[in-house]
Amino acid sequence: MLGFGLYAAMVAASALLHCYFWVRLVRDTTRPGTRARRWATGAVLFSGVLAPAARMLLPFLGPQNGRWLAWPGYLLIAVLLYLLTGLAMAELPRSYAALRIRRAERAAPAPAPTTEPVDRTVLGHGARGGRRQDHVPQDVLALAGREHGAGVQVFHGPSSLIGFRTR
């Protein structure tokens, strides 16, 4: 049997490893609050408990009673080691690509201000059924596919749906 210090080291190493897996495989690939993120987080937590439990509980359970834990536990440890190897090999190209993207964003010139007038007024229906005039934000104009918003009318429809129509 292993000593308490080695068990503590296994739990700490498993926690650090699974935090890294969660960051790279769950946080960086899914949006917060989605079902996929909740399931992936649960899978990472389950593997974080099963991997050290397989190694720590087998001496106490014995070979006959521990078979039900040994196969999935040791298979999971092997998969985690291969996953760690793959992620570690991909870490250097990933960080190099992120560095190049940051440099390109810093080097990109700021957009020149436009001197031509931009028609951003929109007529819509207010809360009491009356007409109101709004100004369309730049990001909405970009969604409409118009660089400067010329010729874009935005109509506020039912349930806050926005429809775009060109003149």
C-alpha positions as CSV (number, residue, x, y, z in Angstrom):
1,M,0.0,0.0,0.0
2,L,1.1,3.5,-0.7
3,G,1.6,6.2,1.9
4,F,-0.8,9.1,2.6
5,G,1.7,11.6,1.1
6,L,1.7,9.7,-2.2
7,Y,-2.1,9.5,-2.2
8,A,-2.3,13.3,-1.7
9,A,0.2,13.8,-4.5
10,M,-1.9,11.7,-6.8
11,V,-5.1,13.6,-6.0
12,A,-3.3,17.0,-6.4
13,A,-1.7,15.9,-9.8
14,S,-5.1,14.6,-11.0
15,A,-6.8,17.8,-10.0
16,L,-4.2,20.0,-11.8
17,L,-4.3,17.7,-14.9
18,H,-8.1,17.8,-15.0
19,C,-8.2,21.6,-14.6
20,Y,-5.9,21.8,-17.6
21,F,-8.2,19.4,-19.6
22,W,-11.3,21.4,-18.6
23,V,-9.7,24.7,-19.7
24,R,-8.5,23.4,-23.1
25,L,-11.3,21.0,-23.9
26,V,-14.4,22.6,-22.3
27,R,-13.9,26.3,-21.5
28,D,-12.1,27.1,-24.8
29,T,-14.5,25.2,-27.0
30,T,-18.0,25.8,-25.5
31,R,-20.1,28.8,-24.6
32,P,-21.1,29.3,-20.9
33,G,-24.5,27.9,-19.9
34,T,-24.9,25.4,-22.8
35,R,-25.9,21.8,-22.4
36,A,-22.7,20.6,-24.0
37,R,-20.6,22.6,-21.5
38,R,-22.5,21.1,-18.6
39,W,-22.1,17.5,-19.9
40,A,-18.4,18.0,-20.7
41,T,-17.8,19.5,-17.3
42,G,-19.5,16.6,-15.7
43,A,-17.4,14.1,-17.7
44,V,-14.2,15.9,-16.7
45,L,-15.2,15.8,-13.0
46,F,-16.1,12.1,-13.3
47,S,-12.8,11.3,-14.8
48,G,-11.1,13.4,-12.2
49,V,-12.6,11.3,-9.5
50,L,-12.3,7.9,-11.2
51,A,-8.7,8.1,-12.3
52,P,-7.1,8.5,-8.8
53,A,-9.9,6.4,-7.2
54,A,-8.9,3.4,-9.4
55,R,-5.3,3.6,-8.2
56,M,-6.0,4.4,-4.6
57,L,-8.9,2.0,-3.9
58,L,-7.6,-1.2,-5.6
59,P,-5.3,-2.2,-2.8
60,F,-8.1,-1.9,-0.3
61,L,-10.7,-3.8,-2.4
62,G,-8.5,-6.7,-3.5
63,P,-8.2,-8.3,-6.9
64,Q,-11.6,-10.0,-7.0
65,N,-13.7,-7.1,-5.8
66,G,-11.6,-4.4,-7.5
67,R,-12.0,-5.7,-11.1
68,W,-15.1,-3.6,-11.6
69,L,-13.1,-0.5,-10.9
70,A,-9.7,-1.6,-12.4
71,W,-10.7,-1.9,-16.0
72,P,-12.5,1.4,-16.5
73,G,-10.1,3.2,-14.2
74,Y,-6.8,2.1,-15.8
75,L,-8.3,2.4,-19.3
76,L,-9.2,6.0,-18.4
77,I,-5.7,6.7,-17.1
78,A,-4.3,5.4,-20.4
79,V,-6.7,7.7,-22.4
80,L,-5.8,10.6,-20.2
81,L,-2.1,10.1,-20.8
82,Y,-2.6,10.0,-24.6
83,L,-4.8,13.1,-24.4
84,L,-2.2,14.9,-22.3
85,T,0.5,14.0,-24.9
86,G,-1.7,15.3,-27.8
87,L,-2.6,18.5,-26.0
88,A,1.0,19.1,-24.9
89,M,2.2,18.7,-28.5
90,A,-0.5,21.1,-29.8
91,E,0.2,23.7,-27.1
92,L,3.2,25.2,-28.8
93,P,1.6,25.8,-32.2
94,R,-1.6,27.0,-30.5
95,S,0.4,29.7,-28.5
96,Y,2.3,30.7,-31.6
97,A,-0.9,31.1,-33.6
98,A,-2.4,33.2,-30.8
99,L,0.7,35.4,-30.7
100,R,0.5,36.0,-34.5
101,I,-3.2,36.9,-34.2
102,R,-2.5,39.4,-31.4
103,R,0.3,41.0,-33.4
104,A,-1.8,41.2,-36.5
105,E,-4.6,42.9,-34.5
106,R,-2.2,45.4,-33.0
107,A,-0.7,46.2,-36.4
108,A,-4.0,46.6,-38.2
109,P,-4.7,50.3,-39.0
110,A,-7.8,51.9,-37.5
111,P,-10.6,52.4,-39.9
112,A,-10.7,55.9,-41.4
113,P,-13.6,58.1,-40.4
114,T,-16.2,58.6,-43.1
115,T,-17.0,62.1,-44.4
116,E,-20.1,61.1,-46.2
117,P,-23.4,61.4,-44.3
118,V,-24.8,58.2,-42.9
119,D,-28.6,57.6,-42.7
120,R,-29.1,55.8,-39.5
121,T,-32.6,56.9,-38.7
122,V,-35.2,54.2,-38.4
123,L,-38.9,54.3,-37.8
124,G,-40.4,51.8,-35.5
125,H,-43.4,51.3,-33.2
126,G,-43.1,52.3,-29.6
127,A,-44.5,50.6,-26.5
128,R,-47.8,52.5,-26.8
129,G,-48.2,51.8,-30.6
130,G,-46.9,55.3,-31.6
131,R,-44.0,55.9,-34.1
132,R,-40.6,56.5,-32.8
133,Q,-37.2,57.2,-34.4
134,D,-34.1,55.3,-33.4
135,H,-30.5,55.3,-34.5
136,V,-29.1,52.1,-35.7
137,P,-25.8,51.0,-34.1
138,Q,-22.8,50.2,-36.2
139,D,-22.9,46.5,-35.4
140,V,-26.5,46.2,-36.7
141,L,-25.4,47.9,-39.9
142,A,-22.6,45.5,-40.2
143,L,-25.0,42.6,-39.8
144,A,-27.0,44.1,-42.7
145,G,-24.0,43.9,-44.9
146,R,-23.7,47.7,-45.3
147,E,-20.4,49.3,-44.6
148,H,-21.8,52.8,-43.8
149,G,-25.4,52.0,-43.5
150,A,-26.5,53.8,-46.6
151,G,-29.9,52.6,-47.8
152,V,-30.7,50.4,-44.9
153,Q,-34.0,50.4,-43.1
154,V,-34.5,48.4,-40.0
155,F,-38.0,47.6,-38.9
156,H,-38.8,46.5,-35.3
157,G,-41.1,43.6,-35.7
158,P,-43.0,41.5,-33.2
159,S,-40.9,40.0,-30.3
160,S,-38.0,42.3,-31.0
161,L,-37.1,40.7,-34.3
162,I,-35.1,42.9,-36.6
163,G,-35.6,42.7,-40.3
164,F,-33.3,44.3,-42.8
165,R,-34.5,45.8,-46.1
166,T,-32.5,47.9,-48.6
167,R,-34.1,50.7,-50.5
